[in-house]
Amino acid sequence: LGQVSITPGTVASGTGILRTGAVQLAKPNFFRPTINGTALGSGYTQMDVAGTLNIGINMPLILFGTYVANLGERFVIINNDASDPVIGTFAGLAEAGALTFNGRRLSISYLGGDGNDVVLTRANLPLSLSPTTLPNGALATAYAQTLSASGGRAPYTYAISAGALPGGLSMSAAGAITGTPTSGGVPSNFSVTVSDADATSLTVPYSITIGVPSLSIGAVSVTETDTGTDVNAAFSVRLSQVSPIPVTVDFSTSNGTAVAPDDFTERNGTLTIAPNTLEQTLNIVVRGDNLVEATEVFSVVLSNPGNATISTPVGIASILDNDSNASVSIADAVLAEGASGTSNLVFTVSITPIVPVATQIDFNTLDASAVAGSDYTAIVLQTL
């Protein structure tokens, strides 16, 4: 055909190729190509235009046929010559607009083919998943969140593709994450993959942290006993709030100025705080002795919590001495006086009981029947 100007009627019904010169389309006409397959002419309709193509702005595009397009398939419904751009757009279909045909999304381009053809392409919107982050939960408290996909083509299926949900939670194929957390304290990192009806998929990383109480251990002071008897240093291991499930934590003693086994009994293990209990006592045996000594310390260290975190990991025990002050005595000394010169007179100073630290004693000489200067050399106040 030569130049075509369409008045009320229908353009292109049935398959085949309609070859024309310049084309001017105007409402109330509509353009109705048939799509029954992917083969040009026999499978779908094409208008082959040699000249100006003016669609206008209100010309409806109505597709006819039974074909269900697959992703990526293209249909050049208007093949415009290489020298003329397409003027106008179909009603409601701007560049990259979309329409639905037999349940499939087709996008339109007026710049297709060799740059000025009208092309329909089977293409979905990109898959997306919301929400992009998930709220944290609380131990032993019901949790429920649902993921929702868009884009692609429904229906969608959801699966955990990496990592794991917190203990007690699970996700259905419909994207519902539900359950009652049975553990927590550290982030649970996992990925969700959503797949659509065209086997297109999207994977999104998520993280959920289940809140748990925190553990602390307090300081303690204990007065030691004598040799042969012991006493407990009672450490209080406390939760910031009660937990509905058991809380566990490992512990071990550590030497300080007090050293095991002389000053206390070394101990390590796992402490359990029962459900709905705020604290637990941890006893460490302190050994008695009869030594006069300074205050000594050792510590208990918490680690590897279960269903809790640790806010204060170290507790200090101070061992206070119960022994009385030591007594100091000096023994008499005897020395035969020589005819001339000088000799040293040695006095023995003793401390009872013995002590593990240095002791200082001040001393000086005093006259009796012997007189300083003529019988001995005086010592003014000095420290031993």
BALO-231512 format. One record per residue: residue in three letters; y, z, x of N, C-alpha, C in turn. Coordinates in steps of 0.2 Angstrom, whole numbers, padded with zeros to 4 digits, always signed. Layout:
REM BALO-231512
ALAYZXYZXYZX ...
END
This chain:
REM BALO-231512
LEU-0006+0000+0004+0000+0000+0000+0006+0000+0004 GLY+0012-0002+0002+0018-0002+0005+0021+0005+0004 GLN+0028+0005+0003+0031+0011+0002+0029+0013-0005 VAL+0028+0020-0005+0026+0023-0012+0031+0029-0014 SER+0033+0028-0020+0037+0034-0023+0033+0036-0029 ILE+0031+0042-0029+0027+0045-0034+0031+0048-0040 THR+0030+0046-0046+0033+0049-0052+0027+0053-0055 PRO+0029+0056-0061+0024+0061-0063+0017+0058-0063 GLY+0012+0062-0060+0005+0060-0060+0002+0064-0054 THR-0004+0061-0052-0008+0065-0047-0009+0060-0041 VAL-0008+0063-0035-0010+0059-0029-0016+0061-0026 ALA-0021+0056-0025-0027+0057-0021-0032+0061-0025 SER-0036+0058-0029-0042+0062-0033-0048+0058-0031 GLY-0053+0062-0028-0059+0059-0026-0059+0058-0018 THR-0064+0057-0015-0064+0057-0008-0062+0049-0006 GLY-0061+0049+0000-0059+0042+0003-0052+0043+0007 ILE-0050+0037+0009-0043+0037+0013-0038+0032+0009 LEU-0033+0035+0007-0027+0031+0004-0022+0029+0009 ARG-0022+0023+0011-0017+0021+0016-0011+0018+0013 THR-0005+0021+0015+0001+0019+0012+0007+0017+0017 GLY+0012+0015+0015+0018+0015+0019+0022+0021+0018 ALA+0029+0021+0018+0033+0027+0017+0031+0030+0010 VAL+0031+0037+0010+0029+0041+0004+0034+0046+0002 GLN+0036+0046-0004+0041+0051-0007+0038+0055-0012 LEU+0037+0061-0012+0033+0065-0017+0039+0070-0020 ALA+0038+0071-0026+0043+0075-0030+0039+0078-0036 LYS+0041+0084-0038+0039+0088-0043+0041+0084-0050 PRO+0037+0083-0055+0031+0088-0057+0024+0085-0054 ASN+0024+0081-0049+0018+0078-0047+0014+0084-0043 PHE+0008+0083-0041+0005+0087-0037+0000+0083-0033 PHE-0002+0086-0027-0006+0082-0022-0013+0086-0022 ARG-0018+0082-0024-0024+0085-0025-0030+0082-0021 PRO-0030+0083-0014-0036+0080-0010-0043+0084-0012 THR-0048+0080-0011-0055+0083-0013-0058+0084-0006 ILE-0061+0090-0006-0065+0093+0000-0072+0094-0002 ASN-0076+0090+0000-0084+0091-0001-0088+0091+0005 GLY-0084+0091+0011-0088+0091+0017-0082+0090+0023 THR-0085+0089+0029-0081+0088+0035-0079+0081+0037 ALA-0083+0076+0034-0082+0069+0037-0076+0066+0033 LEU-0072+0063+0037-0066+0060+0035-0068+0054+0030 GLY-0065+0054+0024-0066+0049+0020-0072+0050+0015 SER-0078+0051+0018-0084+0052+0014-0084+0060+0012 GLY-0082+0064+0016-0082+0071+0015-0076+0074+0012 TYR-0070+0072+0014-0064+0074+0011-0059+0068+0011 THR-0054+0069+0007-0048+0064+0005-0043+0065+0011 GLN-0041+0059+0013-0035+0059+0017-0030+0053+0015 MET-0023+0055+0015-0018+0050+0014-0016+0048+0021 ASP-0016+0041+0023-0014+0039+0029-0008+0035+0028 VAL-0002+0038+0031+0005+0036+0030+0007+0032+0036 ALA+0010+0026+0035+0013+0023+0040+0021+0022+0038 GLY+0025+0027+0040+0032+0027+0038+0034+0034+0037 THR+0039+0035+0033+0042+0041+0032+0038+0045+0027 LEU+0036+0051+0028+0033+0056+0023+0037+0061+0021 ASN+0039+0061+0015+0044+0066+0012+0040+0070+0006 ILE+0038+0076+0008+0034+0080+0003+0039+0084-0002 GLY+0045+0085+0000+0050+0089-0004+0049+0096-0002 ILE+0050+0100-0007+0050+0107-0006+0046+0111-0012 ASN+0044+0107-0017+0041+0110-0023+0035+0107-0025 MET+0032+0102-0021+0026+0098-0023+0020+0103-0022 PRO+0016+0104-0028+0010+0108-0027+0005+0105-0023 LEU+0001+0109-0019-0005+0106-0016-0011+0110-0019 ILE-0015+0106-0023-0021+0109-0026-0027+0105-0023 LEU-0032+0110-0021-0038+0107-0018-0043+0107-0023 PHE-0047+0102-0022-0053+0100-0027-0059+0099-0023 GLY-0065+0102-0025-0071+0101-0022-0075+0107-0022 THR-0081+0107-0019-0086+0112-0019-0087+0115-0012 TYR-0084+0112-0006-0086+0114+0000-0084+0120+0002 VAL-0088+0124+0006-0086+0131+0008-0085+0130+0016 ALA-0079+0130+0018-0078+0129+0025-0080+0135+0029 ASN-0082+0133+0036-0084+0138+0041-0078+0139+0045 LEU-0078+0144+0049-0072+0146+0053-0071+0140+0058 GLY-0065+0138+0059-0063+0133+0064-0063+0126+0062 GLU-0066+0125+0056-0066+0118+0053-0059+0115+0051 ARG-0058+0109+0053-0051+0106+0051-0052+0100+0047 PHE-0047+0099+0042-0046+0094+0038-0039+0091+0038 VAL-0039+0084+0041-0032+0081+0041-0031+0078+0035 ILE-0028+0081+0030-0027+0078+0023-0021+0073+0023 ILE-0017+0073+0027-0012+0068+0028-0011+0066+0035 ASN-0013+0060+0037-0012+0057+0044-0006+0053+0044 ASN+0000+0056+0047+0006+0053+0047+0007+0049+0054 ASP+0010+0043+0053+0011+0039+0059+0015+0043+0065 ALA+0014+0041+0071+0016+0045+0077+0024+0045+0077 SER+0027+0041+0073+0035+0041+0074+0039+0045+0069 ASP+0036+0047+0064+0040+0050+0059+0037+0057+0058 PRO+0042+0062+0058+0040+0069+0056+0039+0070+0049 VAL+0035+0075+0047+0034+0077+0040+0040+0080+0037 ILE+0043+0078+0032+0049+0080+0029+0047+0085+0023 GLY+0049+0091+0023+0048+0096+0018+0041+0099+0019 THR+0039+0104+0014+0033+0107+0014+0030+0108+0007 PHE+0024+0109+0006+0021+0110-0001+0024+0117-0004 ALA+0024+0117-0010+0026+0123-0014+0023+0129-0011 GLY+0027+0134-0009+0024+0141-0007+0020+0140+0000 LEU+0020+0135+0003+0016+0134+0009+0020+0132+0015 ALA+0024+0137+0018+0028+0135+0024+0023+0134+0030 GLU+0025+0132+0036+0021+0131+0042+0017+0138+0043 ALA+0011+0137+0044+0006+0142+0045+0004+0146+0039 GLY+0007+0144+0033+0005+0147+0027-0002+0146+0025 ALA-0005+0150+0020-0012+0150+0019-0013+0149+0011 LEU-0019+0146+0010-0021+0146+0003-0029+0147+0003 THR-0031+0149-0003-0038+0151-0003-0042+0145-0007 PHE-0048+0143-0004-0052+0137-0007-0059+0139-0006 ASN-0062+0140-0012-0069+0142-0013-0070+0148-0009 GLY-0066+0153-0010-0067+0160-0007-0065+0160+0001 ARG-0062+0155+0004-0061+0154+0011-0054+0153+0012 ARG-0051+0156+0017-0044+0155+0019-0043+0149+0023 LEU-0038+0145+0021-0036+0139+0025-0029+0140+0026 SER-0027+0139+0033-0020+0139+0035-0018+0131+0035 ILE-0011+0130+0034-0009+0124+0034-0004+0123+0040 SER-0004+0117+0043+0001+0115+0048+0004+0108+0047 TYR+0010+0107+0047+0013+0101+0047+0015+0098+0054 LEU+0012+0101+0059+0013+0099+0065+0006+0098+0069 GLY+0001+0096+0064-0006+0096+0067-0007+0089+0070 GLY-0014+0088+0071-0016+0082+0074-0012+0080+0080 ASP-0009+0074+0080-0005+0072+0085+0003+0074+0085 GLY+0004+0079+0081+0010+0083+0081+0014+0082+0075 ASN+0012+0078+0070+0016+0077+0064+0011+0075+0058 ASP+0005+0078+0058+0000+0077+0053+0000+0084+0049 VAL-0003+0083+0043-0004+0089+0038-0011+0091+0039 VAL-0012+0097+0042-0019+0099+0043-0021+0106+0040 LEU-0027+0106+0037-0029+0112+0035-0035+0115+0039 THR-0034+0121+0041-0039+0124+0046-0042+0130+0043 ARG-0049+0131+0043-0052+0137+0041-0051+0142+0046 ALA-0047+0147+0045-0045+0152+0050-0043+0159+0046 ASN-0046+0164+0048-0044+0171+0045-0038+0174+0049 LEU-0035+0178+0045-0030+0183+0049-0034+0187+0054 PRO-0031+0189+0059-0034+0193+0064-0037+0200+0061 LEU-0042+0202+0063-0045+0208+0061-0040+0214+0063 SER-0039+0219+0059-0036+0225+0062-0039+0231+0058 LEU-0039+0237+0061-0042+0243+0059-0037+0248+0058 SER-0037+0252+0053-0032+0257+0052-0036+0263+0049 PRO-0033+0269+0051-0028+0271+0055-0030+0270+0063 THR-0025+0269+0067-0026+0268+0074-0028+0274+0078 THR-0026+0280+0075-0028+0286+0078-0031+0291+0072 LEU-0035+0295+0074-0038+0300+0069-0036+0307+0070 PRO-0035+0311+0065-0033+0318+0066-0039+0322+0069 ASN-0037+0327+0072-0042+0332+0075-0044+0336+0069 GLY-0050+0340+0071-0053+0344+0066-0053+0351+0068 ALA-0057+0355+0064-0057+0362+0066-0065+0364+0065 LEU-0067+0368+0069-0074+0371+0069-0076+0373+0062 ALA-0082+0371+0060-0085+0373+0054-0081+0372+0048 THR-0076+0367+0048-0072+0366+0043-0073+0358+0041 ALA-0074+0357+0034-0076+0350+0032-0071+0345+0035 TYR-0073+0339+0037-0069+0334+0040-0070+0328+0036 ALA-0065+0324+0034-0066+0317+0030-0060+0313+0032 GLN-0062+0307+0035-0057+0302+0036-0061+0295+0035 THR-0057+0290+0032-0060+0283+0031-0056+0278+0035 LEU-0060+0274+0038-0057+0268+0042-0056+0262+0037 SER-0051+0258+0038-0050+0253+0033-0048+0246+0037 ALA-0052+0241+0036-0051+0235+0040-0047+0230+0035 SER-0043+0226+0039-0039+0220+0035-0040+0214+0040 GLY-0038+0208+0037-0039+0202+0040-0046+0200+0040 GLY-0048+0195+0044-0055+0192+0043-0057+0191+0036 ARG-0063+0192+0034-0065+0190+0028-0070+0196+0026 ALA-0068+0199+0020-0073+0204+0017-0079+0202+0015 PRO-0085+0206+0015-0085+0213+0016-0085+0215+0024 TYR-0083+0221+0025-0083+0223+0032-0089+0228+0033 THR-0091+0229+0039-0096+0234+0041-0093+0238+0047 TYR-0095+0244+0048-0092+0248+0053-0098+0251+0057 ALA-0097+0252+0063-0102+0255+0067-0099+0259+0074 ILE-0102+0264+0076-0100+0267+0082-0103+0263+0088 SER-0099+0260+0092-0102+0255+0097-0102+0258+0104 ALA-0099+0264+0105-0099+0267+0111-0097+0275+0110 GLY-0099+0279+0115-0097+0286+0114-0101+0289+0108 ALA-0098+0295+0106-0101+0299+0101-0096+0303+0097 LEU-0097+0304+0090-0093+0308+0086-0094+0315+0088 PRO-0090+0320+0087-0091+0327+0088-0097+0329+0084 GLY-0101+0334+0086-0107+0336+0083-0106+0338+0076 GLY-0110+0336+0071-0109+0338+0064-0106+0332+0060 LEU-0103+0327+0064-0099+0322+0060-0104+0315+0061 SER-0103+0311+0056-0106+0305+0056-0102+0300+0052 MET-0103+0293+0053-0099+0288+0050-0104+0283+0046 SER-0102+0282+0040-0106+0277+0036-0104+0270+0038 ALA-0108+0265+0036-0107+0258+0037-0101+0256+0033 ALA-0098+0260+0029-0092+0258+0025-0086+0261+0029 GLY-0087+0264+0034-0081+0267+0038-0079+0274+0037 ALA-0083+0278+0033-0081+0285+0031-0084+0290+0036 ILE-0080+0293+0039-0082+0298+0044-0081+0305+0041 THR-0087+0308+0040-0087+0315+0036-0092+0319+0040 GLY-0092+0326+0038-0096+0331+0040-0093+0337+0042 THR-0096+0342+0044-0093+0349+0046-0095+0350+0053 PRO-0089+0350+0058-0090+0350+0065-0094+0357+0067 THR-0099+0355+0071-0103+0361+0074-0102+0363+0081 SER-0098+0359+0084-0096+0360+0091-0089+0357+0093 GLY-0086+0359+0098-0079+0357+0100-0077+0359+0106 GLY-0070+0359+0107-0067+0362+0113-0065+0356+0118 VAL-0068+0351+0117-0067+0345+0122-0066+0339+0118 PRO-0062+0334+0120-0061+0328+0116-0068+0324+0115 SER-0069+0321+0110-0075+0317+0109-0072+0310+0108 ASN-0074+0306+0113-0071+0299+0114-0077+0294+0111 PHE-0075+0289+0107-0080+0284+0104-0076+0278+0102 SER-0080+0273+0101-0077+0266+0099-0080+0264+0093 VAL-0076+0261+0088-0079+0259+0082-0078+0251+0082 THR-0083+0248+0080-0083+0241+0080-0084+0239+0072 VAL-0079+0235+0070-0079+0232+0063-0081+0225+0063 SER-0085+0223+0059-0087+0216+0058-0086+0213+0051 ASP-0084+0207+0051-0082+0204+0044-0088+0199+0042 ALA-0087+0196+0036-0092+0192+0034-0093+0186+0038 ASP-0089+0184+0042-0090+0178+0047-0092+0180+0054 ALA-0094+0186+0054-0097+0189+0061-0092+0190+0066 THR-0085+0190+0064-0080+0191+0068-0079+0199+0069 SER-0078+0201+0075-0078+0209+0076-0072+0211+0080 LEU-0070+0217+0079-0065+0220+0083-0067+0227+0084 THR-0066+0229+0091-0068+0236+0093-0062+0240+0095 VAL-0061+0246+0092-0055+0250+0093-0058+0257+0096 PRO-0054+0260+0101-0056+0266+0104-0053+0272+0100 TYR-0056+0277+0099-0054+0283+0095-0056+0290+0099 SER-0052+0295+0097-0054+0302+0100-0053+0307+0095 ILE-0057+0312+0094-0057+0317+0090-0058+0324+0094 THR-0054+0328+0093-0055+0335+0097-0055+0340+0091 ILE-0061+0344+0091-0062+0349+0086-0059+0356+0089 GLY-0054+0358+0086-0051+0365+0088-0056+0371+0088 VAL-0056+0374+0094-0060+0380+0094-0056+0386+0097 PRO-0058+0392+0096-0054+0398+0098-0054+0398+0106 SER-0050+0402+0109-0050+0403+0116-0052+0410+0118 LEU-0055+0410+0124-0058+0416+0127-0054+0419+0132 SER-0053+0426+0133-0050+0429+0138-0054+0435+0140 ILE-0053+0437+0146-0056+0443+0149-0051+0448+0152 GLY-0051+0454+0150-0046+0459+0152-0048+0463+0158 ALA-0043+0466+0161-0043+0470+0167-0046+0477+0165 VAL-0049+0480+0169-0052+0487+0168-0051+0491+0174 SER-0050+0498+0173-0050+0503+0178-0056+0508+0177 VAL-0059+0510+0182-0065+0515+0181-0065+0520+0187 THR-0066+0526+0186-0066+0531+0191-0074+0531+0194 GLU-0075+0531+0200-0081+0531+0203-0084+0538+0202 THR-0091+0538+0203-0094+0544+0203-0097+0546+0210 ASP-0101+0551+0210-0104+0553+0217-0110+0549+0218 THR-0113+0550+0224-0119+0546+0226-0124+0549+0222 GLY-0128+0544+0219-0134+0545+0215-0133+0544+0207 THR-0126+0543+0206-0125+0542+0199-0120+0536+0198 ASP-0121+0532+0193-0117+0526+0192-0113+0527+0186 VAL-0108+0522+0185-0104+0522+0179-0102+0514+0178 ASN-0101+0512+0171-0100+0505+0169-0093+0504+0170 ALA-0091+0498+0172-0085+0495+0171-0085+0490+0165 ALA-0082+0492+0160-0083+0489+0153-0077+0484+0152 PHE-0079+0477+0153-0074+0472+0152-0074+0470+0145 SER-0069+0468+0142-0068+0466+0135-0067+0458+0136 VAL-0072+0455+0133-0071+0447+0132-0070+0446+0125 ARG-0064+0443+0124-0061+0443+0117-0059+0435+0115 LEU-0060+0434+0109-0058+0427+0106-0051+0428+0103 SER-0048+0422+0103-0041+0422+0100-0041+0422+0093 GLN-0047+0420+0090-0048+0421+0083-0056+0421+0082 VAL-0058+0424+0076-0065+0424+0075-0068+0417+0074 SER-0074+0416+0076-0077+0409+0075-0083+0410+0070 PRO-0084+0405+0066-0090+0405+0061-0096+0404+0064 ILE-0096+0401+0070-0103+0400+0074-0103+0404+0080 PRO-0109+0405+0083-0109+0408+0090-0105+0405+0095 VAL-0102+0409+0099-0098+0407+0105-0102+0410+0112 THR-0102+0405+0116-0106+0407+0123-0101+0406+0129 VAL-0102+0410+0134-0098+0409+0140-0102+0412+0146 ASP-0103+0408+0151-0106+0410+0157-0101+0415+0161 PHE-0104+0420+0165-0100+0425+0169-0104+0426+0175 SER-0100+0428+0180-0102+0430+0187-0097+0435+0190 THR-0100+0440+0194-0096+0444+0197-0094+0441+0204 SER-0088+0444+0207-0086+0441+0213-0083+0447+0217 ASN-0085+0447+0224-0082+0452+0228-0075+0452+0229 GLY-0072+0458+0230-0065+0459+0232-0065+0464+0238 THR-0061+0469+0237-0061+0474+0242-0067+0479+0241 ALA-0069+0478+0234-0076+0481+0232-0081+0476+0233 VAL-0087+0478+0236-0092+0473+0238-0099+0475+0235 ALA-0102+0470+0232-0109+0472+0230-0114+0471+0236 PRO-0119+0475+0236-0121+0480+0231-0119+0487+0233 ASP-0115+0488+0238-0112+0495+0240-0108+0498+0234 ASP-0103+0494+0232-0098+0497+0227-0100+0495+0220 PHE-0103+0490+0218-0105+0488+0211-0111+0484+0212 THR-0114+0483+0206-0121+0479+0205-0119+0472+0203 GLU-0121+0467+0208-0119+0460+0206-0123+0458+0200 ARG-0119+0454+0196-0122+0452+0189-0119+0445+0187 ASN-0124+0440+0185-0122+0434+0182-0126+0433+0176 GLY-0124+0428+0171-0128+0427+0165-0123+0423+0160 THR-0126+0424+0154-0122+0421+0148-0121+0426+0143 LEU-0115+0426+0141-0113+0431+0136-0112+0427+0129 THR-0114+0430+0124-0114+0427+0117-0110+0432+0113 ILE-0105+0429+0109-0101+0432+0104-0103+0430+0097 ALA-0106+0434+0093-0109+0433+0087-0104+0430+0082 PRO-0106+0426+0077-0101+0423+0072-0097+0429+0069 ASN-0091+0427+0068-0086+0432+0064-0085+0438+0068 THR-0086+0438+0075-0085+0444+0079-0079+0442+0084 LEU-0075+0447+0085-0069+0445+0089-0070+0446+0096 GLU-0074+0451+0098-0075+0452+0105-0082+0455+0107 GLN-0083+0455+0113-0090+0457+0116-0088+0461+0122 THR-0092+0467+0124-0091+0470+0130-0096+0468+0135 LEU-0094+0467+0141-0098+0465+0147-0098+0471+0152 ASN-0103+0474+0153-0104+0480+0157-0106+0478+0164 ILE-0103+0481+0169-0105+0480+0176-0105+0487+0179 VAL-0111+0488+0183-0112+0495+0185-0108+0496+0192 VAL-0105+0501+0192-0101+0503+0198-0105+0509+0201 ARG-0106+0508+0208-0110+0513+0211-0106+0519+0214 GLY-0109+0525+0213-0106+0531+0216-0106+0532+0223 ASP-0102+0536+0226-0103+0538+0233-0098+0544+0234 ASN-0099+0547+0240-0095+0553+0242-0090+0551+0247 LEU-0088+0545+0248-0083+0543+0253-0076+0544+0250 VAL-0071+0546+0254-0064+0546+0253-0062+0539+0254 GLU-0059+0536+0249-0057+0529+0251-0052+0527+0246 ALA-0049+0521+0248-0043+0518+0244-0046+0515+0237 THR-0042+0514+0233-0044+0510+0227-0046+0503+0229 GLU-0052+0501+0226-0055+0495+0228-0056+0491+0221 VAL-0056+0484+0222-0056+0479+0216-0062+0474+0217 PHE-0065+0472+0212-0069+0466+0211-0067+0462+0205 SER-0070+0457+0204-0068+0453+0198-0074+0450+0194 VAL-0073+0448+0188-0078+0444+0184-0075+0438+0182 VAL-0079+0432+0183-0076+0426+0182-0080+0422+0176 LEU-0076+0420+0171-0079+0416+0166-0079+0409+0167 SER-0084+0405+0164-0085+0398+0165-0089+0395+0160 ASN-0089+0388+0159-0094+0385+0155-0094+0387+0148 PRO-0088+0387+0144-0088+0390+0137-0092+0385+0132 GLY-0095+0388+0127-0098+0384+0122-0095+0386+0115 ASN-0092+0381+0112-0088+0382+0106-0082+0386+0107 ALA-0079+0386+0113-0073+0389+0114-0070+0386+0120 THR-0063+0388+0121-0060+0386+0128-0059+0393+0131 ILE-0057+0392+0138-0055+0399+0141-0048+0399+0143 SER-0044+0404+0141-0037+0405+0142-0036+0409+0148 THR-0040+0415+0149-0040+0419+0155-0047+0420+0158 PRO-0048+0416+0163-0055+0416+0166-0057+0422+0171 VAL-0052+0426+0173-0054+0431+0178-0051+0438+0176 GLY-0056+0442+0176-0055+0449+0174-0055+0454+0181 ILE-0051+0458+0182-0051+0462+0188-0053+0469+0186 ALA-0057+0472+0190-0059+0479+0189-0057+0483+0195 SER-0053+0489+0194-0051+0493+0199-0055+0499+0199 ILE-0058+0501+0205-0062+0507+0206-0058+0512+0209 LEU-0057+0518+0205-0053+0523+0208-0057+0528+0211 ASP-0055+0531+0217-0059+0536+0220-0059+0543+0217 ASN-0065+0546+0217-0065+0553+0214-0066+0558+0219 ASP-0067+0556+0226-0068+0561+0231-0062+0565+0233 SER-0062+0572+0234-0056+0576+0236-0054+0573+0243 ASN-0048+0575+0245-0045+0574+0251-0049+0577+0257 ALA-0050+0573+0262-0054+0575+0268-0050+0581+0272 SER-0054+0585+0275-0050+0591+0279-0051+0589+0286 VAL-0046+0591+0290-0045+0590+0297-0046+0597+0301 SER-0049+0598+0306-0050+0604+0310-0049+0602+0317 ILE-0047+0607+0321-0047+0607+0328-0051+0612+0331 ALA-0055+0611+0336-0059+0616+0339-0056+0619+0345 ASP-0057+0625+0347-0054+0629+0353-0057+0625+0359 ALA-0053+0625+0365-0055+0622+0371-0054+0627+0376 VAL-0058+0627+0381-0058+0632+0387-0058+0628+0393 LEU-0054+0630+0398-0053+0627+0405-0052+0632+0410 ALA-0056+0632+0415-0054+0637+0421-0048+0634+0425 GLU-0043+0639+0426-0037+0637+0429-0039+0636+0437 GLY-0036+0630+0440-0037+0629+0447-0032+0633+0451 ALA-0033+0632+0458-0028+0636+0462-0022+0632+0463 SER-0022+0625+0462-0016+0621+0462-0017+0615+0458 GLY-0012+0611+0457-0012+0605+0454-0013+0606+0446 THR-0015+0601+0442-0015+0601+0435-0022+0598+0433 SER-0024+0601+0427-0031+0598+0424-0029+0597+0417 ASN-0033+0592+0414-0033+0591+0406-0037+0596+0402 LEU-0034+0599+0397-0038+0603+0392-0039+0599+0386 VAL-0045+0597+0385-0047+0593+0379-0049+0597+0373 PHE-0045+0595+0367-0047+0598+0361-0050+0593+0357 THR-0055+0595+0353-0059+0590+0348-0056+0591+0341 VAL-0054+0585+0338-0051+0585+0331-0056+0582+0327 SER-0058+0585+0321-0063+0582+0317-0061+0582+0310 ILE-0063+0577+0306-0062+0575+0299-0068+0576+0295 THR-0068+0579+0289-0074+0580+0285-0071+0579+0278 PRO-0075+0575+0274-0080+0570+0276-0077+0564+0279 ILE-0081+0560+0282-0079+0554+0286-0076+0549+0280 VAL-0071+0546+0283-0067+0541+0278-0067+0534+0281 PRO-0067+0529+0277-0068+0522+0280-0061+0519+0282 VAL-0056+0523+0281-0049+0521+0283-0046+0525+0289 ALA-0041+0522+0293-0038+0526+0298-0034+0532+0295 THR-0034+0538+0299-0031+0544+0297-0026+0546+0302 GLN-0020+0548+0300-0015+0550+0305-0013+0557+0305 ILE-0013+0561+0310-0012+0568+0310-0006+0569+0315 ASP-0001+0573+0313+0004+0575+0318+0002+0581+0322 PHE+0004+0582+0328+0002+0588+0331+0008+0590+0337 ASN+0008+0597+0339+0012+0599+0344+0009+0605+0347 THR+0012+0607+0353+0009+0614+0356+0014+0619+0354 LEU+0011+0625+0354+0015+0632+0353+0012+0637+0358 ASP+0017+0641+0361+0015+0646+0366+0011+0652+0362 ALA+0007+0654+0366+0004+0661+0364+0004+0665+0370 SER-0001+0667+0373-0001+0671+0380+0001+0666+0386 ALA-0001+0660+0385+0001+0655+0389+0008+0652+0387 VAL+0012+0651+0393+0019+0649+0391+0020+0642+0394 ALA+0023+0638+0390+0025+0631+0392+0029+0631+0398 GLY+0028+0627+0402+0032+0626+0408+0029+0629+0414 SER+0026+0636+0413+0023+0639+0419+0016+0638+0419 ASP+0013+0638+0412+0005+0638+0412+0003+0631+0409 TYR+0007+0628+0406+0005+0621+0403+0011+0617+0402 THR+0010+0610+0401+0015+0606+0399+0016+0605+0392 ALA+0021+0607+0389+0022+0607+0381+0022+0599+0379 ILE+0019+0599+0373+0019+0592+0369+0024+0593+0363 VAL+0029+0589+0362+0033+0589+0357+0030+0585+0351 LEU+0032+0585+0345+0028+0582+0340+0026+0575+0341 GLN+0020+0574+0341+0017+0567+0342+0012+0566+0336 THR+0009+0560+0336+0004+0558+0330-0002+0555+0334 LEU-0008+0558+0331-0014+0556+0333-0017+0551+0328 
END
